[in-house]
Amino acid sequence: EILGPVTDALALASSTGDYKAFRAEYHGTFRRPIFCDCRETVPAAFGIVRLAKGDPWQAVMLGANFGRDTDTIACMAGAICGGLAGIDAPVAGKVARHSASGLDFQRKPAKALV
């Protein structure tokens, strides 16, 4: 039940190629009665990953401004892009600057996962 909407959102992101156009059409097509429905948020996150071209910082910014369940969408899109880009991505300096107190605490268990 999630694969179809994800595939459709990726196609929409590719066909619009533009964040504002994607957002407008997405909200007109994919909305669910409950804004935190994963059938709405997960496809949005994948569409944003495509529009952000894998850039974690851009994905978080787009997701945070998407509307509806923005924190969930931004978190998923940023995490997917971060996983693809890795710790050496250009965004690493921004992460260190914004969360220096928690970064070391999170780095050890994160490295243990990979």
Secondary structure, DSSP 4 states (H G I P E B T S, - for coil): --HHHHHHHHHHHHHH-SHHHHHHHHHHHS--SSTT-HHHHHHHHHHHHHHHTT-HHHHHHHHHTSSSSHHHHHHHHHHHHHHHH-TTSTTHHHHHHH-HHHHHHHHHHHHHH-
